[in-house]
């Protein structure tokens, strides 16, 4: 004689049921920590500052006497360093905004 215990039988859930109970975040994404959120806000504030500074230096470059190559070189290096900083800031902003 076989006895079946229904109370102990494990019920398997379908894939659809398991997915319905899954977290609301898509896989691979997570919420930003407070520190990351603060960093993202700082980056978003820094981007327009860099753009404004590059525009200002570019305009000053147009106004420099063409025979003053030392000043032209100095301003050009400043623009290059700001563009490098912009690349770094934008890359980090992209990393944080995709989380």
ABEGO torsion letter per residue (X at the ends): XBBBBAAABBBBBBAAAAAAABBABBBGBBBBBAAAAAAAAAAAAAAAAAAAAAAAAAAAAAABBAABAAAAAAAAAAAAAAAAAAAAAAAAAAAAAAX
